[in-house]
Amino acid sequence: MKTVISISLGSKNQDFEFTTNFLGQKLKVQRVGTDGSTAKAAKLLRHWDERADAIGLGVVKDSYRIGAQRLIDKDTSRLSRIVTRVPLTTGARLADIFLEWAVRHTQSKLGHYFDNANVLFFSGMANYKLAMSMSEYTSNLQFADPLLQLGVPKLLTSLDALGLYASGMHYVSDWTPPRVIPAMLLKQWTRFVLGKALAKATMVVAPVHELDDFGLEELAGKTIITSNVNDERLARFKEKGVNMVIDGAPVIAGHVLGPEMLDAMILAATGKAPEDILEDDILEILTGLKMTPRILYPNGFKRVNRFAFVIHPLSQEYFKKIKPVELLSRVSPPLLMNSLEKVMAYAPPFVYSRIEGIKSPTGVEAEGWLISVGGTPKEIMSHSPEFTYRRLLAAADMAKRLGAQIMGLGAFTKVVGDAGVTVAKRASLPITTGNSYSASGALWAAHDALLRLRLHPIPKDKQRVKFKAMVVGATGAIGSACSRLLVRAAEEVTLVSPETAKLLALKASILQETPDAKIVLSATADTRIGQMDMVVTATSGAGKKVLDIMKVKPGCVITDVARPLDLPPEEVAKRPDVLVIESGEIELPGDLQVKNIGLPKNVVYACLAETIVLALEGRFENFTIGRAIEWEKVREIYQMGLKHGMKLAAISGVNGVFSDEDIERVRELALAARAKKSARRKKTPAKP
């Protein structure tokens, strides 16, 4: 039987021993910790150099490779020279392989897991190959080498900066700073700076023992990438609220083995010197052992994906919510507010609110940021598209730095220019306008409202419901998608737009998909609106009057998708016998934590919900961009929403949520108005 010893600078409490058959050899394997004492490690190395067949030296690194540079660790070099009779290894080569393999395995298995993640490396020099691999998925990398090696309260933020640091570090590694600050205070300050960096990161790469000093505040919600996580350490991570542990260390004979121990076992079993173990040998051994990196969930499965969403003020009233402006707005003339509106259009983007608490029934969670740009619709439309593009691209850069994996465009930011196409091409992360879910939500809300009014018989077969619908703004992005779906449900659909050529092309396209659809085209809404049971307004009229509500049929359901609304409150108030709803807002699963966005608890606009659904699904791609929305995507986002627990929110209008009593009142008034109109018609003598 051959003897393999692993001498670790880690805790003695983690010691173990076992015997196993490995690569055709019977081995006795033992781990001996020294609680950080290099003197004890040296003594043990001398002892076992005479008695073991191979020795592993743990929690050290034999060298750091940064590009073409190779830096030797002095303690490792000194300890390694003690052993002269048997092979000694730190397992550095296996450690690099295991960690990189673990990251790539996780990215493949979970899909886009590391995309744009904020990753903190305790030592970029010790994990340079891993950092290079991680840079394929994210540029948000930070390295604590200057802080932990030299006590400099500075983190490196790129691989280039790490390379520059490595090239000069050996000049100052033996330098001791003047004792201006007591050693204990300096240690506490270093821990404070590192703790702050930990709290901001989403993922941490560190030796497992170096995380012992940190607790719930720093590690809660984090993904830890490390090695040698046994059951005891996993239990500690559970107490500290860690979401996931990615461990490259293998488990053999029920024990988690560090790379130095496994490498020593390979050397003992094969009888080869470390330099004689080739890459092909390692591949053959690892393949034969059928090892797979471990993905561990200390607190049960949990995955958090991240998103950003761009908003902007819809009017000058928004600025009055800002404290310094609120007082000024009370005494300032309108001219000053107009000037402020123009100035704010040039303001850089800023984070309006953090969004947390979204949890899908699948177990996946989402968190994100509302990023505001300063232009009102008036200002956005008065500038060239490039003006808005620049602000949206700046918002995308901010979102990427925050760690968002996808960004949605809200309100007028998605109608400017080519409706997101240019922004998607130039942005540093995927973009969606949310128009697919806006179309889906609009029809979802309209259909629900139509059923709740109970003014139309519901067929038992699969025939179309006997109602007539109109889409105002049919050639727009949301309008065209609504039109394609409505023709599959309604008896007849009137498409309204002043763009005659686009209307003709839209009708031809719809008939190719739905040959039996009955479609009527109109340049204005008022000529046929009196016959409609459902109206969807999806214009970009920015406050222009698009229909005469006094001509609408009693009991008609109007879904106003436009922002700003096509029908202001004073117009809606004229027709209490008509149900006017503000699009189809979506109720999110979980306990939504966000600043006030003018909607009830857990309710968001459908365009924002699309971004959230895509984040929950892990679909980090340009989903809805441009003016031509694919109705297949409208249906797909609806199905994805159902999967993740999205619900149609309580139907709301300009005055808030409609109760059952409110809808019943509209129904009664509609029936009364219809009866009165019918009686009038009967009294009117027929023309000869």
TORMAR-364660 format. One line per 2 residues: number of its first residue (from 1); for each residue z, y, x of C-alpha. Coordinates in steps of 0.5 Angstrom, whole numbers, plus 500, padded with zeros to 3 digits. Layout:
REM TORMAR-364660
NUM) Z/Y/X | ...;
***
This chain:
REM TORMAR-364660
1) 500/500/500 | 498/507/503;
3) 503/513/502 | 500/520/500;
5) 505/526/500 | 504/533/497;
7) 508/538/500 | 508/544/495;
9) 511/551/496 | 513/551/489;
11) 519/549/485 | 523/542/487;
13) 524/541/479 | 517/539/479;
15) 517/533/483 | 515/526/481;
17) 512/520/484 | 508/514/482;
19) 504/508/484 | 497/507/482;
21) 490/503/484 | 486/509/486;
23) 478/508/488 | 480/500/490;
25) 487/502/494 | 494/501/492;
27) 497/508/493 | 504/511/493;
29) 504/518/491 | 510/523/492;
31) 510/530/490 | 516/534/494;
33) 517/542/493 | 520/547/497;
35) 522/552/493 | 518/557/497;
37) 521/556/503 | 516/555/509;
39) 521/553/514 | 522/547/509;
41) 515/545/509 | 514/545/516;
43) 520/540/517 | 517/536/511;
45) 510/536/515 | 513/534/521;
47) 517/528/518 | 511/525/514;
49) 506/526/519 | 509/520/522;
51) 510/516/516 | 504/518/511;
53) 497/516/510 | 495/523/508;
55) 498/529/506 | 497/535/501;
57) 499/542/502 | 500/545/495;
59) 501/552/493 | 497/555/499;
61) 489/557/500 | 486/555/507;
63) 481/560/507 | 478/565/502;
65) 471/566/502 | 468/573/500;
67) 461/573/501 | 459/571/508;
69) 466/573/510 | 471/567/511;
71) 479/569/512 | 484/565/514;
73) 491/565/511 | 496/565/517;
75) 502/561/514 | 497/556/512;
77) 494/556/519 | 501/555/522;
79) 503/550/517 | 497/546/518;
81) 497/545/526 | 504/541/525;
83) 500/535/522 | 496/532/528;
85) 496/524/526 | 494/524/519;
87) 489/528/515 | 492/534/511;
89) 488/538/506 | 490/544/501;
91) 485/542/496 | 482/548/496;
93) 475/545/495 | 477/541/489;
95) 481/547/487 | 474/551/486;
97) 471/546/483 | 476/544/478;
99) 477/551/476 | 469/553/475;
101) 468/547/472 | 474/548/467;
103) 471/555/465 | 464/552/464;
105) 466/547/460 | 470/551/456;
107) 464/556/455 | 460/550/453;
109) 465/547/448 | 467/553/445;
111) 461/557/445 | 461/564/448;
113) 468/564/449 | 468/568/455;
115) 463/573/453 | 465/580/455;
117) 473/578/456 | 478/582/460;
119) 480/578/465 | 485/579/470;
121) 485/575/477 | 492/575/480;
123) 488/574/487 | 480/575/487;
125) 480/573/494 | 483/566/493;
127) 479/565/486 | 472/569/489;
129) 468/563/487 | 471/563/480;
131) 470/570/479 | 463/570/481;
133) 462/565/475 | 466/569/470;
135) 461/575/472 | 456/571/469;
137) 459/572/462 | 463/578/463;
139) 463/585/467 | 471/586/465;
141) 474/583/471 | 480/586/475;
143) 483/584/481 | 491/585/483;
145) 490/583/490 | 492/590/493;
147) 498/590/488 | 501/583/490;
149) 499/583/497 | 500/590/500;
151) 504/593/494 | 499/598/492;
153) 499/600/485 | 492/599/484;
155) 487/594/481 | 480/593/483;
157) 475/593/478 | 469/590/480;
159) 466/584/485 | 463/590/489;
161) 470/593/490 | 473/586/492;
163) 468/585/497 | 470/592/500;
165) 477/590/500 | 477/584/503;
167) 473/587/509 | 478/591/511;
169) 484/587/508 | 485/584/515;
171) 486/590/518 | 492/592/514;
173) 495/585/512 | 501/586/518;
175) 502/593/516 | 509/595/513;
177) 509/601/509 | 515/606/511;
179) 521/604/507 | 521/611/502;
181) 522/606/496 | 528/601/497;
183) 525/594/497 | 528/592/490;
185) 525/598/487 | 518/597/490;
187) 519/590/487 | 520/592/480;
189) 515/597/480 | 510/592/482;
191) 512/587/477 | 512/593/472;
193) 504/595/474 | 502/588/474;
195) 506/587/467 | 502/593/464;
197) 495/590/467 | 497/583/464;
199) 498/586/457 | 492/589/457;
201) 488/583/459 | 485/577/454;
203) 485/572/460 | 489/571/466;
205) 487/567/472 | 493/565/476;
207) 497/560/480 | 502/557/474;
209) 508/558/478 | 507/566/479;
211) 507/567/471 | 514/564/471;
213) 517/571/471 | 513/574/465;
215) 515/573/458 | 512/574/451;
217) 511/581/452 | 506/580/457;
219) 503/573/455 | 503/573/448;
221) 496/572/445 | 493/570/452;
223) 488/565/455 | 491/562/462;
225) 486/559/467 | 490/555/472;
227) 492/548/475 | 498/544/474;
229) 500/545/467 | 505/539/466;
231) 509/538/459 | 515/543/461;
233) 510/548/463 | 506/548/457;
235) 513/548/453 | 514/555/457;
237) 508/557/455 | 509/556/448;
239) 515/560/448 | 511/566/451;
241) 506/566/445 | 500/563/450;
243) 494/562/445 | 490/557/450;
245) 491/554/457 | 485/552/461;
247) 487/547/466 | 482/544/471;
249) 488/539/474 | 487/532/472;
251) 492/527/469 | 493/521/473;
253) 498/515/471 | 501/520/466;
255) 502/526/472 | 498/532/472;
257) 496/533/479 | 494/539/484;
259) 488/539/487 | 491/538/494;
261) 494/531/491 | 488/529/489;
263) 484/531/495 | 490/527/499;
265) 489/521/495 | 481/521/496;
267) 482/521/503 | 488/516/504;
269) 483/511/499 | 477/512/503;
271) 480/513/510 | 475/519/511;
273) 477/525/515 | 476/531/510;
275) 470/534/513 | 467/527/512;
277) 467/528/504 | 461/530/502;
279) 459/534/496 | 456/528/493;
281) 462/523/495 | 466/528/490;
283) 461/528/485 | 461/520/485;
285) 468/520/485 | 470/525/479;
287) 464/522/475 | 467/515/476;
289) 474/517/474 | 471/520/468;
291) 475/526/468 | 474/532/464;
293) 478/539/464 | 483/540/459;
295) 483/545/454 | 491/546/451;
297) 493/550/445 | 501/551/446;
299) 502/554/439 | 496/550/436;
301) 489/551/435 | 488/559/436;
303) 481/563/438 | 481/570/437;
305) 474/574/437 | 473/581/438;
307) 468/586/435 | 467/594/434;
309) 465/598/429 | 462/605/429;
311) 464/610/424 | 463/617/423;
313) 465/623/418 | 462/623/411;
315) 463/630/410 | 467/636/413;
317) 473/634/409 | 474/628/414;
319) 476/634/419 | 481/636/415;
321) 485/630/416 | 486/631/424;
323) 492/635/425 | 490/641/429;
325) 484/642/424 | 488/641/417;
327) 492/648/418 | 486/651/420;
329) 482/649/414 | 487/652/409;
331) 486/659/412 | 479/659/415;
333) 472/661/412 | 467/656/411;
335) 463/659/416 | 468/657/421;
337) 468/650/418 | 461/649/419;
339) 461/651/426 | 466/646/427;
341) 462/641/424 | 456/642/429;
343) 461/642/435 | 464/635/433;
345) 457/632/433 | 457/633/440;
347) 464/630/441 | 464/623/445;
349) 466/617/441 | 473/615/441;
351) 477/609/438 | 479/611/431;
353) 483/605/430 | 485/598/432;
355) 484/592/427 | 488/586/427;
357) 491/581/422 | 484/578/420;
359) 485/570/420 | 479/565/417;
361) 481/559/414 | 478/555/420;
363) 483/558/424 | 479/563/428;
365) 482/570/428 | 478/577/429;
367) 481/583/432 | 477/589/434;
369) 476/597/434 | 473/602/429;
371) 470/607/434 | 468/614/431;
373) 462/619/433 | 463/626/431;
375) 456/627/427 | 457/628/419;
377) 450/626/415 | 448/633/415;
379) 448/633/423 | 446/626/424;
381) 439/628/420 | 438/635/423;
383) 438/632/430 | 433/627/433;
385) 434/620/433 | 435/620/441;
387) 441/625/440 | 444/619/435;
389) 442/614/440 | 446/617/446;
391) 452/617/442 | 451/610/439;
393) 450/607/446 | 456/611/449;
395) 460/608/443 | 457/601/445;
397) 459/602/453 | 466/604/450;
399) 466/597/446 | 464/593/452;
401) 470/596/456 | 475/594/451;
403) 472/587/450 | 468/587/444;
405) 463/581/443 | 459/585/438;
407) 458/592/435 | 456/594/428;
409) 453/600/426 | 456/604/420;
411) 454/609/414 | 448/614/417;
413) 448/611/424 | 444/605/422;
415) 439/609/418 | 437/613/424;
417) 430/612/427 | 428/605/427;
419) 435/603/424 | 438/600/430;
421) 432/597/434 | 432/601/440;
423) 440/601/440 | 440/594/440;
425) 435/594/446 | 439/599/450;
427) 446/597/448 | 450/593/453;
429) 453/588/447 | 449/585/441;
431) 448/590/435 | 448/589/427;
433) 447/594/422 | 451/590/417;
435) 445/591/412 | 445/584/410;
437) 452/583/407 | 451/590/404;
439) 445/587/400 | 449/581/399;
441) 455/584/397 | 452/589/392;
443) 449/583/388 | 455/580/388;
445) 459/585/385 | 453/587/380;
447) 453/580/378 | 460/579/377;
449) 461/586/373 | 455/583/369;
451) 459/577/367 | 465/581/366;
453) 462/585/361 | 460/579/357;
455) 454/583/354 | 449/578/356;
457) 448/571/354 | 449/566/360;
459) 444/560/360 | 446/553/361;
461) 440/551/364 | 437/554/371;
463) 433/559/367 | 433/567/369;
465) 439/571/366 | 436/575/360;
467) 437/582/363 | 432/587/367;
469) 434/590/373 | 432/596/377;
471) 432/598/385 | 432/605/386;
473) 430/606/394 | 427/599/394;
475) 423/600/400 | 429/601/404;
477) 433/596/408 | 438/594/403;
479) 433/596/397 | 428/591/399;
481) 433/585/401 | 436/586/394;
483) 429/586/391 | 427/580/394;
485) 434/576/391 | 434/580/384;
487) 427/577/382 | 430/570/383;
489) 435/572/378 | 433/577/373;
491) 428/577/368 | 424/583/370;
493) 425/588/376 | 423/595/377;
495) 422/597/384 | 423/605/385;
497) 421/609/391 | 416/615/392;
499) 413/611/398 | 407/608/394;
501) 404/604/399 | 410/601/401;
503) 412/599/394 | 405/596/394;
505) 406/592/400 | 413/590/398;
507) 411/587/391 | 405/583/395;
509) 410/580/400 | 415/578/394;
511) 410/575/390 | 408/571/396;
513) 415/568/396 | 417/568/389;
515) 410/567/385 | 413/567/378;
517) 417/574/379 | 415/579/374;
519) 415/586/378 | 414/593/375;
521) 413/599/380 | 415/606/379;
523) 415/612/383 | 421/615/380;
525) 427/612/376 | 428/616/370;
527) 421/613/367 | 424/606/365;
529) 431/607/367 | 433/607/359;
531) 431/599/359 | 435/597/365;
533) 441/592/364 | 443/593/372;
535) 441/598/377 | 442/598/384;
537) 441/605/388 | 440/604/395;
539) 437/610/398 | 438/615/404;
541) 438/621/399 | 444/624/402;
543) 447/627/396 | 440/628/392;
545) 439/627/385 | 436/620/385;
547) 437/618/377 | 439/621/371;
549) 445/618/368 | 444/620/361;
551) 438/616/360 | 442/610/362;
553) 442/604/357 | 450/603/354;
555) 453/598/358 | 448/598/364;
557) 452/596/371 | 450/601/376;
559) 451/599/383 | 451/605/388;
561) 450/602/395 | 448/609/398;
563) 453/613/403 | 454/618/401;
565) 454/616/394 | 448/617/390;
567) 452/618/383 | 458/623/385;
569) 464/623/380 | 462/628/376;
571) 456/625/374 | 459/618/373;
573) 464/622/368 | 459/623/363;
575) 458/616/361 | 464/612/360;
577) 460/607/357 | 456/605/363;
579) 460/601/369 | 458/605/376;
581) 461/601/382 | 461/603/389;
583) 457/597/392 | 461/590/393;
585) 467/591/398 | 469/585/401;
587) 476/582/401 | 478/580/408;
589) 482/573/410 | 489/575/413;
591) 494/581/413 | 489/587/415;
593) 492/592/420 | 488/598/420;
595) 488/606/419 | 486/608/412;
597) 479/607/411 | 480/609/404;
599) 480/602/401 | 485/598/398;
601) 489/593/403 | 485/588/406;
603) 478/591/403 | 473/593/407;
605) 466/595/406 | 461/590/407;
607) 457/592/413 | 464/592/417;
609) 465/585/414 | 458/583/416;
611) 461/585/423 | 467/581/422;
613) 464/575/419 | 459/574/425;
615) 465/575/430 | 469/570/426;
617) 463/565/427 | 462/566/434;
619) 455/569/433 | 454/574/438;
621) 447/576/437 | 443/582/434;
623) 443/579/427 | 441/585/422;
625) 437/590/425 | 431/594/423;
627) 429/596/416 | 426/590/414;
629) 432/585/412 | 430/578/412;
631) 433/575/405 | 434/569/409;
633) 440/572/413 | 442/575/406;
635) 444/568/404 | 446/566/411;
637) 451/571/412 | 454/570/404;
639) 455/563/406 | 458/564/413;
641) 463/569/409 | 465/564/404;
643) 466/559/410 | 471/564/413;
645) 475/566/407 | 471/572/405;
647) 472/574/397 | 469/580/393;
649) 474/585/392 | 476/588/386;
651) 470/592/383 | 472/599/384;
653) 468/605/382 | 469/613/384;
655) 476/613/381 | 479/607/384;
657) 479/599/382 | 477/597/375;
659) 482/593/371 | 481/588/366;
661) 482/594/361 | 478/599/364;
663) 472/594/364 | 474/592/357;
665) 474/599/355 | 467/600/358;
667) 464/594/354 | 467/597/347;
669) 464/604/348 | 457/600/350;
671) 457/596/344 | 459/602/340;
673) 454/606/343 | 449/601/342;
675) 451/600/335 | 450/607/333;
677) 443/608/337 | 441/602/333;
679) 443/605/326 | 440/611/328;
681) 433/607/329 | 434/604/322;
683) 435/611/319 | 429/614/322;
685) 423/613/318 | 417/609/321;
687) 411/613/323 | 405/612/318;
***
